[in-house]
Amino acid sequence: MSDLDNTLLPIYTQERFAQMWLRDMARKFVDYGIDPQKALEGINNGIRAMIFNDTGRRNIEVFYDVVKDISGYTEAQVAPIMLDYYNSTFDNIYELTLPNPHAVTIARLMREKADHSVVATMPVFTIEAVRSRMSWVGLKPGMFDFITTAETSCYSKPNPNYYQEILDRFGVKADEALMIGNDVREDMQPCKTLGIDTFLVTDHIITHDLPYDDYRRGRYEELIAFLESL
C-alpha cells in the first residue's frame, strides 16, 4: 500500500491546496445557480464527517447526508456540479504540486513485489479527483489493484479500521502487508497498531511533532532500494 498526497504526489502546500479547491468549487456552484456559501458549508461539514466516520457506512453516503442536513442541497443537486468541477477545473491545482520522477518506478515495484498493489489515499475524494491527482505524477489507475476513495471506504485515516478494511478486501494478514507513507500520525501509527510493516518517506515528511525514530524511513531513492531488495 502507498499513500498518495506528499508520498507519491508531492504538494507544495496543503493549505493552499484547500484554499484553491474551495475557491474554484465556489465558482462552479455560482455557475449552476447554487448558493456557494450554503453549499460549501455543507461540503466542509461533510468532509469532516467522512474523516471521523465510524458508522460502517460508506464515506460518500455519510458525506451527502451531512451536505443535505447542513445546506439543504441533495446529492442529486450537488454531485453533478462536483463531477463537472473535477472534470473541468480541478487540474488548476496541478500548479501547487511538485514533480516526482520516482512515482512510476515505485508503482512498478509495488506491483512486482506484492500480490496486491493499493493506493491508500485519504478517502474523502471521489475516484475522479484521485485519478486526476495520480495523473499529475504519471500514474494511472491500471497500475494498481485498488484505490481507496470516498465511494469505497467506510473509514478514514488515521482510524486503524481504514487499513483493516483494505486488508480484509484482499484477505491479507497485517504482518503480510507494507504501508508506504509520509505522515506519522495518519500512516505510521495506525499501521503500527495493526502490525503492518511501514516505510516512512522523508522527502515530504509530516510528523505532527510525533516521534518517528522507530520507523523504517528514508528518501525516495532509499525506498526504491528497499523495494528492490524484497
CYANA upper distance limits for C-alpha pairs under 8 A (distance plus 0.5 A):
  1 MET  CA    110 MET  CA      8.34
  1 MET  CA    117 SER  CA      6.48
  1 MET  CA    118 VAL  CA      5.09
  1 MET  CA    119 VAL  CA      6.28
  1 MET  CA    120 ALA  CA      6.32
  1 MET  CA    177 ALA  CA      8.06
  1 MET  CA    178 LEU  CA      6.53
  1 MET  CA    179 MET  CA      5.27
  1 MET  CA    180 ILE  CA      6.61
  2 SER  CA      7 THR  CA      8.06
  2 SER  CA      8 LEU  CA      8.11
  2 SER  CA    118 VAL  CA      6.88
  2 SER  CA    119 VAL  CA      5.62
  2 SER  CA    120 ALA  CA      5.88
  2 SER  CA    121 THR  CA      7.98
  2 SER  CA    179 MET  CA      6.13
  2 SER  CA    180 ILE  CA      4.98
  2 SER  CA    181 GLY  CA      6.48
  3 ASP  CA      7 THR  CA      6.26
  3 ASP  CA      8 LEU  CA      7.27
  3 ASP  CA    119 VAL  CA      6.43
  3 ASP  CA    120 ALA  CA      5.38
  3 ASP  CA    121 THR  CA      5.41
  3 ASP  CA    122 MET  CA      8.33
  3 ASP  CA    179 MET  CA      8.22
  3 ASP  CA    180 ILE  CA      6.67
  3 ASP  CA    181 GLY  CA      5.55
  3 ASP  CA    182 ASN  CA      8.04
  3 ASP  CA    187 ASP  CA      8.19
  4 LEU  CA      8 LEU  CA      5.37
  4 LEU  CA      9 LEU  CA      6.02
  4 LEU  CA    119 VAL  CA      7.10
  4 LEU  CA    120 ALA  CA      7.45
  4 LEU  CA    121 THR  CA      5.76
  4 LEU  CA    134 MET  CA      8.07
  4 LEU  CA    181 GLY  CA      8.39
  5 ASP  CA      9 LEU  CA      5.42
  5 ASP  CA     10 PRO  CA      6.58
  5 ASP  CA     11 ILE  CA      7.17
  5 ASP  CA    121 THR  CA      7.63
  6 ASN  CA     10 PRO  CA      4.46
  6 ASN  CA     11 ILE  CA      6.10
  6 ASN  CA    182 ASN  CA      7.01
  6 ASN  CA    204 HIS  CA      6.28
  6 ASN  CA    205 ILE  CA      8.14
  7 THR  CA    180 ILE  CA      8.22
  7 THR  CA    181 GLY  CA      6.19
  7 THR  CA    182 ASN  CA      6.03
  7 THR  CA    201 VAL  CA      7.14
  7 THR  CA    204 HIS  CA      7.54
  8 LEU  CA    100 ASN  CA      7.51
  8 LEU  CA    102 HIS  CA      8.47
  8 LEU  CA    103 ALA  CA      5.87
  8 LEU  CA    137 VAL  CA      8.08
  9 LEU  CA     97 THR  CA      7.74
  9 LEU  CA     98 LEU  CA      7.84
  9 LEU  CA     99 PRO  CA      8.08
  9 LEU  CA    100 ASN  CA      7.16
  9 LEU  CA    103 ALA  CA      8.07
  9 LEU  CA    133 ARG  CA      7.92
  9 LEU  CA    134 MET  CA      7.66
  9 LEU  CA    136 TRP  CA      8.11
  9 LEU  CA    137 VAL  CA      6.86
 10 PRO  CA     97 THR  CA      6.24
 10 PRO  CA     98 LEU  CA      5.71
 10 PRO  CA     99 PRO  CA      7.42
 10 PRO  CA    100 ASN  CA      7.39
 10 PRO  CA    204 HIS  CA      7.44
 11 ILE  CA     17 PHE  CA      8.43
 11 ILE  CA     96 LEU  CA      6.51
 11 ILE  CA     97 THR  CA      4.72
 11 ILE  CA     98 LEU  CA      6.34
 12 TYR  CA     96 LEU  CA      5.88
 12 TYR  CA     97 THR  CA      5.85
 12 TYR  CA     98 LEU  CA      6.82
 13 THR  CA     17 PHE  CA      6.79
 13 THR  CA     96 LEU  CA      7.46
 14 GLN  CA     18 ALA  CA      6.78
 15 GLU  CA     19 GLN  CA      6.80
 16 ARG  CA     20 MET  CA      6.59
 16 ARG  CA     96 LEU  CA      8.12
 17 PHE  CA     21 TRP  CA      6.59
 17 PHE  CA     93 ILE  CA      7.09
 17 PHE  CA     96 LEU  CA      7.27
 18 ALA  CA     22 LEU  CA      6.65
 19 GLN  CA     23 ARG  CA      6.62
 20 MET  CA     24 ASP  CA      6.56
 20 MET  CA     93 ILE  CA      7.44
 21 TRP  CA     25 MET  CA      6.47
 21 TRP  CA     90 PHE  CA      7.92
 21 TRP  CA     93 ILE  CA      7.88
 22 LEU  CA     26 ALA  CA      6.50
 22 LEU  CA     40 LEU  CA      8.00
 23 ARG  CA     27 ARG  CA      6.98
 24 ASP  CA     28 LYS  CA      6.85
 24 ASP  CA     85 TYR  CA      8.43
 24 ASP  CA     89 THR  CA      7.75
 24 ASP  CA     90 PHE  CA      8.38
 25 MET  CA     29 PHE  CA      6.90
 25 MET  CA     82 MET  CA      7.97
 25 MET  CA     85 TYR  CA      7.18
 26 ALA  CA     30 VAL  CA      6.87
 26 ALA  CA     36 PRO  CA      5.54
 26 ALA  CA     37 GLN  CA      8.11
 26 ALA  CA     40 LEU  CA      7.56
 27 ARG  CA     31 ASP  CA      6.84
 27 ARG  CA     36 PRO  CA      8.01
 28 LYS  CA     32 TYR  CA      7.11
 28 LYS  CA     81 ILE  CA      7.41
 28 LYS  CA     85 TYR  CA      7.08
 29 PHE  CA     33 GLY  CA      6.82
 29 PHE  CA     34 ILE  CA      5.49
 29 PHE  CA     35 ASP  CA      7.22
 29 PHE  CA     36 PRO  CA      6.00
 29 PHE  CA     39 ALA  CA      8.17
 29 PHE  CA     81 ILE  CA      7.32
 30 VAL  CA     34 ILE  CA      6.00
 30 VAL  CA     35 ASP  CA      7.05
 30 VAL  CA     36 PRO  CA      6.68
 32 TYR  CA     81 ILE  CA      7.95
 34 ILE  CA     39 ALA  CA      7.73
 35 ASP  CA     39 ALA  CA      6.64
 36 PRO  CA     40 LEU  CA      6.30
 37 GLN  CA     41 GLU  CA      6.56
 38 LYS  CA     42 GLY  CA      6.82
 38 LYS  CA     70 ILE  CA      8.16
 38 LYS  CA     71 SER  CA      5.55
 39 ALA  CA     43 ILE  CA      6.68
 39 ALA  CA     67 VAL  CA      7.87
 39 ALA  CA     71 SER  CA      6.08
 39 ALA  CA     73 TYR  CA      7.61
 40 LEU  CA     44 ASN  CA      6.39
 41 GLU  CA     45 ASN  CA      6.75
 41 GLU  CA     67 VAL  CA      8.39
 41 GLU  CA     70 ILE  CA      7.49
 41 GLU  CA     71 SER  CA      7.31
 42 GLY  CA     46 GLY  CA      6.44
 42 GLY  CA     66 VAL  CA      7.03
 42 GLY  CA     67 VAL  CA      4.62
 42 GLY  CA     68 LYS  CA      7.47
 42 GLY  CA     69 ASP  CA      8.06
 42 GLY  CA     70 ILE  CA      5.42
 42 GLY  CA     71 SER  CA      5.53
 43 ILE  CA     47 ILE  CA      6.57
 43 ILE  CA     63 PHE  CA      8.05
 43 ILE  CA     66 VAL  CA      8.40
 43 ILE  CA     67 VAL  CA      6.10
 44 ASN  CA     48 ARG  CA      6.84
 45 ASN  CA     49 ALA  CA      6.65
 45 ASN  CA     66 VAL  CA      7.20
 45 ASN  CA     67 VAL  CA      7.55
 45 ASN  CA     70 ILE  CA      8.16
 46 GLY  CA     50 MET  CA      6.82
 46 GLY  CA     62 VAL  CA      7.65
 46 GLY  CA     63 PHE  CA      4.85
 46 GLY  CA     64 TYR  CA      7.25
 46 GLY  CA     65 ASP  CA      8.25
 46 GLY  CA     66 VAL  CA      5.63
 46 GLY  CA     67 VAL  CA      6.06
 47 ILE  CA     51 ILE  CA      6.82
 47 ILE  CA     63 PHE  CA      6.84
 47 ILE  CA    124 VAL  CA      6.89
 48 ARG  CA     52 PHE  CA      6.92
 49 ALA  CA     53 ASN  CA      6.13
 49 ALA  CA     62 VAL  CA      7.29
 49 ALA  CA     63 PHE  CA      6.97
 49 ALA  CA     66 VAL  CA      7.87
 50 MET  CA     59 ASN  CA      5.65
 50 MET  CA     60 ILE  CA      8.02
 50 MET  CA     62 VAL  CA      6.98
 50 MET  CA     63 PHE  CA      6.59
 50 MET  CA    124 VAL  CA      6.80
 50 MET  CA    150 ALA  CA      8.46
 50 MET  CA    155 TYR  CA      7.64
 50 MET  CA    156 SER  CA      7.26
 51 ILE  CA    124 VAL  CA      7.67
 51 ILE  CA    155 TYR  CA      7.63
 51 ILE  CA    156 SER  CA      5.66
 51 ILE  CA    157 LYS  CA      7.47
 52 PHE  CA    155 TYR  CA      7.86
 52 PHE  CA    156 SER  CA      7.38
 53 ASN  CA     57 ARG  CA      8.46
 53 ASN  CA     59 ASN  CA      7.32
 53 ASN  CA     62 VAL  CA      8.01
 53 ASN  CA    154 CYS  CA      7.41
 53 ASN  CA    155 TYR  CA      6.00
 53 ASN  CA    156 SER  CA      7.44
 54 ASP  CA    154 CYS  CA      7.73
 54 ASP  CA    155 TYR  CA      6.63
 55 THR  CA    154 CYS  CA      7.98
 56 GLY  CA    154 CYS  CA      5.99
 56 GLY  CA    155 TYR  CA      8.00
 57 ARG  CA     61 GLU  CA      7.28
 57 ARG  CA     62 VAL  CA      7.39
 57 ARG  CA    154 CYS  CA      5.81
 58 ARG  CA     62 VAL  CA      7.10
 58 ARG  CA    150 ALA  CA      7.49
 58 ARG  CA    151 GLU  CA      6.84
 58 ARG  CA    152 THR  CA      7.02
 58 ARG  CA    153 SER  CA      6.02
 58 ARG  CA    154 CYS  CA      4.69
 58 ARG  CA    155 TYR  CA      8.02
 59 ASN  CA     63 PHE  CA      6.53
 59 ASN  CA    123 PRO  CA      8.04
 59 ASN  CA    124 VAL  CA      7.54
 59 ASN  CA    150 ALA  CA      5.53
 59 ASN  CA    151 GLU  CA      6.95
 59 ASN  CA    152 THR  CA      8.12
 59 ASN  CA    153 SER  CA      6.48
 59 ASN  CA    154 CYS  CA      5.71
 59 ASN  CA    155 TYR  CA      7.23
 60 ILE  CA     64 TYR  CA      6.84
 60 ILE  CA    124 VAL  CA      8.21
 60 ILE  CA    150 ALA  CA      5.47
 60 ILE  CA    151 GLU  CA      5.83
 61 GLU  CA     65 ASP  CA      6.77
 62 VAL  CA     66 VAL  CA      6.82
 63 PHE  CA     67 VAL  CA      6.69
 64 TYR  CA     68 LYS  CA      6.62
 64 TYR  CA     74 THR  CA      7.58
 64 TYR  CA     75 GLU  CA      6.19
 65 ASP  CA     69 ASP  CA      6.76
 66 VAL  CA     70 ILE  CA      6.53
 67 VAL  CA     71 SER  CA      6.22
 67 VAL  CA     72 GLY  CA      7.63
 67 VAL  CA     73 TYR  CA      7.19
 67 VAL  CA     74 THR  CA      7.74
 67 VAL  CA     75 GLU  CA      8.44
 68 LYS  CA     72 GLY  CA      5.03
 68 LYS  CA     73 TYR  CA      5.40
 68 LYS  CA     74 THR  CA      5.68
 68 LYS  CA     75 GLU  CA      7.91
 73 TYR  CA     77 GLN  CA      6.67
 73 TYR  CA     78 VAL  CA      7.17
 74 THR  CA     78 VAL  CA      6.73
 75 GLU  CA     79 ALA  CA      5.87
 76 ALA  CA     80 PRO  CA      7.56
 77 GLN  CA     81 ILE  CA      7.83
 78 VAL  CA     82 MET  CA      6.83
 79 ALA  CA     83 LEU  CA      6.61
 80 PRO  CA     84 ASP  CA      6.60
 81 ILE  CA     85 TYR  CA      6.71
 82 MET  CA     86 TYR  CA      6.76
 83 LEU  CA     87 ASN  CA      6.64
 83 LEU  CA    128 GLU  CA      7.93
 84 ASP  CA     88 SER  CA      6.41
 84 ASP  CA     89 THR  CA      8.33
 85 TYR  CA     89 THR  CA      5.62
 85 TYR  CA     90 PHE  CA      6.49
 86 TYR  CA     90 PHE  CA      5.29
 86 TYR  CA     91 ASP  CA      8.12
 86 TYR  CA    128 GLU  CA      6.78
 86 TYR  CA    129 ALA  CA      6.34
 86 TYR  CA    132 SER  CA      8.42
 87 ASN  CA    128 GLU  CA      7.80
 90 PHE  CA     94 TYR  CA      8.48
 90 PHE  CA    129 ALA  CA      8.03
 90 PHE  CA    132 SER  CA      8.35
 91 ASP  CA    132 SER  CA      7.64
 93 ILE  CA     97 THR  CA      7.80
 94 TYR  CA    133 ARG  CA      8.35
 94 TYR  CA    136 TRP  CA      7.23
 99 PRO  CA    137 VAL  CA      6.95
100 ASN  CA    137 VAL  CA      6.58
101 PRO  CA    137 VAL  CA      7.94
102 HIS  CA    106 ILE  CA      6.66
102 HIS  CA    220 TYR  CA      7.35
102 HIS  CA    221 GLU  CA      8.40
103 ALA  CA    107 ALA  CA      6.72
103 ALA  CA    137 VAL  CA      6.93
103 ALA  CA    138 GLY  CA      7.89
103 ALA  CA    139 LEU  CA      7.80
104 VAL  CA    108 ARG  CA      6.61
104 VAL  CA    137 VAL  CA      8.13
104 VAL  CA    138 GLY  CA      7.03
104 VAL  CA    139 LEU  CA      6.74
105 THR  CA    109 LEU  CA      6.69
105 THR  CA    224 ILE  CA      8.16
106 ILE  CA    110 MET  CA      6.61
106 ILE  CA    224 ILE  CA      6.86
107 ALA  CA    111 ARG  CA      6.85
107 ALA  CA    139 LEU  CA      8.30
107 ALA  CA    143 MET  CA      7.25
107 ALA  CA    144 PHE  CA      8.02
108 ARG  CA    112 GLU  CA      6.70
108 ARG  CA    143 MET  CA      7.83
109 LEU  CA    113 LYS  CA      6.32
109 LEU  CA    224 ILE  CA      8.28
109 LEU  CA    227 LEU  CA      6.94
109 LEU  CA    228 GLU  CA      7.51
110 MET  CA    114 ALA  CA      6.28
110 MET  CA    117 SER  CA      6.32
110 MET  CA    227 LEU  CA      7.95
111 ARG  CA    115 ASP  CA      7.74
111 ARG  CA    116 HIS  CA      7.45
111 ARG  CA    117 SER  CA      5.94
111 ARG  CA    143 MET  CA      7.87
111 ARG  CA    144 PHE  CA      7.41
113 LYS  CA    227 LEU  CA      7.80
113 LYS  CA    230 LEU  CA      7.30
116 HIS  CA    144 PHE  CA      8.28
116 HIS  CA    145 ASP  CA      6.49
116 HIS  CA    146 PHE  CA      8.47
116 HIS  CA    170 PHE  CA      8.08
117 SER  CA    144 PHE  CA      5.60
117 SER  CA    145 ASP  CA      5.70
117 SER  CA    146 PHE  CA      7.22
118 VAL  CA    144 PHE  CA      6.21
118 VAL  CA    145 ASP  CA      6.32
118 VAL  CA    146 PHE  CA      5.36
118 VAL  CA    147 ILE  CA      6.21
118 VAL  CA    148 THR  CA      8.31
119 VAL  CA    144 PHE  CA      7.50
119 VAL  CA    146 PHE  CA      6.95
119 VAL  CA    147 ILE  CA      5.23
119 VAL  CA    148 THR  CA      6.92
120 ALA  CA    147 ILE  CA      6.79
120 ALA  CA    148 THR  CA      6.05
121 THR  CA    147 ILE  CA      7.93
121 THR  CA    148 THR  CA      6.49
121 THR  CA    149 THR  CA      7.83
122 MET  CA    148 THR  CA      7.88
122 MET  CA    149 THR  CA      7.79
122 MET  CA    156 SER  CA      6.69
122 MET  CA    157 LYS  CA      6.65
123 PRO  CA    148 THR  CA      6.15
123 PRO  CA    149 THR  CA      4.71
123 PRO  CA    150 ALA  CA      5.17
123 PRO  CA    151 GLU  CA      8.45
123 PRO  CA    152 THR  CA      8.37
123 PRO  CA    153 SER  CA      6.86
123 PRO  CA    155 TYR  CA      8.25
123 PRO  CA    156 SER  CA      6.47
123 PRO  CA    157 LYS  CA      8.48
124 VAL  CA    149 THR  CA      6.82
124 VAL  CA    150 ALA  CA      5.31
124 VAL  CA    156 SER  CA      8.08
125 PHE  CA    129 ALA  CA      6.47
125 PHE  CA    130 VAL  CA      7.05
125 PHE  CA    149 THR  CA      6.23
125 PHE  CA    150 ALA  CA      5.84
126 THR  CA    130 VAL  CA      7.01
126 THR  CA    149 THR  CA      5.98
126 THR  CA    150 ALA  CA      5.86
126 THR  CA    151 GLU  CA      6.88
127 ILE  CA    131 ARG  CA      6.36
127 ILE  CA    149 THR  CA      6.36
127 ILE  CA    150 ALA  CA      8.18
127 ILE  CA    151 GLU  CA      8.10
128 GLU  CA    132 SER  CA      6.78
129 ALA  CA    133 ARG  CA      6.83
130 VAL  CA    134 MET  CA      6.65
130 VAL  CA    149 THR  CA      7.91
131 ARG  CA    135 SER  CA      6.78
131 ARG  CA    140 LYS  CA      7.59
131 ARG  CA    141 PRO  CA      7.22
132 SER  CA    136 TRP  CA      7.18
133 ARG  CA    137 VAL  CA      8.13
134 MET  CA    138 GLY  CA      7.16
134 MET  CA    139 LEU  CA      5.47
134 MET  CA    140 LYS  CA      6.93
134 MET  CA    141 PRO  CA      8.35
135 SER  CA    139 LEU  CA      5.44
135 SER  CA    140 LYS  CA      6.64
139 LEU  CA    143 MET  CA      7.55
140 LYS  CA    144 PHE  CA      8.33
141 PRO  CA    145 ASP  CA      8.45
141 PRO  CA    146 PHE  CA      8.41
141 PRO  CA    147 ILE  CA      7.99
148 THR  CA    152 THR  CA      6.44
148 THR  CA    153 SER  CA      6.77
149 THR  CA    153 SER  CA      6.64
150 ALA  CA    154 CYS  CA      8.38
153 SER  CA    162 TYR  CA      7.63
153 SER  CA    165 GLU  CA      8.11
154 CYS  CA    162 TYR  CA      7.68
155 TYR  CA    159 ASN  CA      7.21
155 TYR  CA    161 ASN  CA      6.90
155 TYR  CA    162 TYR  CA      5.36
156 SER  CA    161 ASN  CA      8.42
156 SER  CA    162 TYR  CA      5.89
157 LYS  CA    162 TYR  CA      6.73
157 LYS  CA    186 GLU  CA      5.84
157 LYS  CA    187 ASP  CA      7.89
158 PRO  CA    162 TYR  CA      7.96
158 PRO  CA    185 ARG  CA      7.12
158 PRO  CA    186 GLU  CA      4.83
158 PRO  CA    187 ASP  CA      7.33
158 PRO  CA    189 GLN  CA      8.30
158 PRO  CA    190 PRO  CA      6.49
159 ASN  CA    163 TYR  CA      8.17
159 ASN  CA    186 GLU  CA      8.50
159 ASN  CA    190 PRO  CA      7.06
160 PRO  CA    164 GLN  CA      6.78
160 PRO  CA    190 PRO  CA      5.35
160 PRO  CA    191 CYS  CA      7.24
160 PRO  CA    193 THR  CA      7.75
160 PRO  CA    194 LEU  CA      7.42
161 ASN  CA    165 GLU  CA      6.39
162 TYR  CA    166 ILE  CA      7.34
163 TYR  CA    167 LEU  CA      6.94
163 TYR  CA    190 PRO  CA      8.31
163 TYR  CA    191 CYS  CA      7.64
164 GLN  CA    168 ASP  CA      6.55
164 GLN  CA    174 ALA  CA      8.42
164 GLN  CA    194 LEU  CA      8.24
165 GLU  CA    169 ARG  CA      6.71
166 ILE  CA    170 PHE  CA      7.35
167 LEU  CA    171 GLY  CA      6.38
167 LEU  CA    172 VAL  CA      5.44
167 LEU  CA    173 LYS  CA      7.00
167 LEU  CA    174 ALA  CA      7.45
167 LEU  CA    177 ALA  CA      8.46
168 ASP  CA    172 VAL  CA      6.82
172 VAL  CA    176 GLU  CA      6.95
172 VAL  CA    177 ALA  CA      7.69
173 LYS  CA    177 ALA  CA      7.44
174 ALA  CA    194 LEU  CA      6.77
174 ALA  CA    195 GLY  CA      5.99
174 ALA  CA    196 ILE  CA      5.30
174 ALA  CA    197 ASP  CA      8.36
175 ASP  CA    195 GLY  CA      6.30
175 ASP  CA    196 ILE  CA      5.82
175 ASP  CA    197 ASP  CA      7.14
176 GLU  CA    196 ILE  CA      7.80
176 GLU  CA    197 ASP  CA      8.43
177 ALA  CA    196 ILE  CA      6.09
177 ALA  CA    197 ASP  CA      6.67
178 LEU  CA    196 ILE  CA      6.42
178 LEU  CA    197 ASP  CA      5.18
178 LEU  CA    198 THR  CA      5.83
178 LEU  CA    199 PHE  CA      7.97
179 MET  CA    187 ASP  CA      7.81
179 MET  CA    188 MET  CA      8.31
179 MET  CA    191 CYS  CA      7.80
179 MET  CA    196 ILE  CA      7.44
179 MET  CA    197 ASP  CA      6.79
179 MET  CA    198 THR  CA      5.20
179 MET  CA    199 PHE  CA      6.80
180 ILE  CA    187 ASP  CA      8.18
180 ILE  CA    198 THR  CA      6.34
180 ILE  CA    199 PHE  CA      5.35
180 ILE  CA    200 LEU  CA      6.63
180 ILE  CA    201 VAL  CA      7.48
181 GLY  CA    187 ASP  CA      6.13
181 GLY  CA    188 MET  CA      7.69
181 GLY  CA    198 THR  CA      8.20
181 GLY  CA    199 PHE  CA      6.99
181 GLY  CA    200 LEU  CA      5.80
181 GLY  CA    201 VAL  CA      6.29
182 ASN  CA    187 ASP  CA      7.54
182 ASN  CA    200 LEU  CA      5.83
182 ASN  CA    201 VAL  CA      5.33
182 ASN  CA    202 THR  CA      6.77
182 ASN  CA    203 ASP  CA      8.42
182 ASN  CA    204 HIS  CA      6.91
182 ASN  CA    205 ILE  CA      5.25
182 ASN  CA    206 ILE  CA      6.56
183 ASP  CA    187 ASP  CA      5.82
183 ASP  CA    188 MET  CA      7.14
183 ASP  CA    200 LEU  CA      7.92
183 ASP  CA    205 ILE  CA      6.53
183 ASP  CA    206 ILE  CA      5.22
183 ASP  CA    207 THR  CA      6.53
184 VAL  CA    188 MET  CA      5.28
184 VAL  CA    189 GLN  CA      6.62
184 VAL  CA    200 LEU  CA      8.08
184 VAL  CA    205 ILE  CA      8.41
184 VAL  CA    206 ILE  CA      6.87
184 VAL  CA    207 THR  CA      5.61
184 VAL  CA    208 HIS  CA      7.65
184 VAL  CA    210 LEU  CA      7.38
184 VAL  CA    212 TYR  CA      7.30
185 ARG  CA    189 GLN  CA      5.93
185 ARG  CA    190 PRO  CA      7.89
185 ARG  CA    207 THR  CA      7.41
185 ARG  CA    208 HIS  CA      7.33
185 ARG  CA    210 LEU  CA      7.89
186 GLU  CA    190 PRO  CA      7.26
187 ASP  CA    191 CYS  CA      6.91
188 MET  CA    192 LYS  CA      6.58
188 MET  CA    198 THR  CA      6.96
188 MET  CA    199 PHE  CA      8.50
188 MET  CA    200 LEU  CA      7.69
188 MET  CA    215 TYR  CA      8.17
189 GLN  CA    193 THR  CA      6.76
190 PRO  CA    194 LEU  CA      7.01
191 CYS  CA    195 GLY  CA      6.56
191 CYS  CA    196 ILE  CA      5.40
191 CYS  CA    197 ASP  CA      7.59
191 CYS  CA    198 THR  CA      7.68
192 LYS  CA    196 ILE  CA      6.21
192 LYS  CA    197 ASP  CA      7.56
192 LYS  CA    198 THR  CA      8.15
198 THR  CA    215 TYR  CA      7.41
198 THR  CA    216 ARG  CA      7.11
199 PHE  CA    215 TYR  CA      7.33
199 PHE  CA    216 ARG  CA      5.67
199 PHE  CA    217 ARG  CA      5.79
199 PHE  CA    218 GLY  CA      8.19
199 PHE  CA    223 LEU  CA      7.88
200 LEU  CA    205 ILE  CA      8.23
200 LEU  CA    215 TYR  CA      7.11
200 LEU  CA    216 ARG  CA      6.65
200 LEU  CA    217 ARG  CA      4.88
200 LEU  CA    218 GLY  CA      7.03
201 VAL  CA    205 ILE  CA      6.89
201 VAL  CA    217 ARG  CA      6.30
201 VAL  CA    218 GLY  CA      5.93
201 VAL  CA    219 ARG  CA      6.03
201 VAL  CA    220 TYR  CA      7.08
201 VAL  CA    223 LEU  CA      7.72
202 THR  CA    217 ARG  CA      7.13
202 THR  CA    218 GLY  CA      5.97
202 THR  CA    219 ARG  CA      5.73
202 THR  CA    220 TYR  CA      8.34
203 ASP  CA    218 GLY  CA      8.25
203 ASP  CA    219 ARG  CA      5.87
203 ASP  CA    220 TYR  CA      7.44
207 THR  CA    211 PRO  CA      7.86
207 THR  CA    212 TYR  CA      8.01
217 ARG  CA    223 LEU  CA      8.25
218 GLY  CA    222 GLU  CA      5.88
218 GLY  CA    223 LEU  CA      6.76
219 ARG  CA    223 LEU  CA      6.76
220 TYR  CA    224 ILE  CA      6.74
221 GLU  CA    225 ALA  CA      6.79
222 GLU  CA    226 PHE  CA      6.62
223 LEU  CA    227 LEU  CA      6.69
224 ILE  CA    228 GLU  CA      6.59
225 ALA  CA    229 SER  CA      6.77
226 PHE  CA    230 LEU  CA      7.21
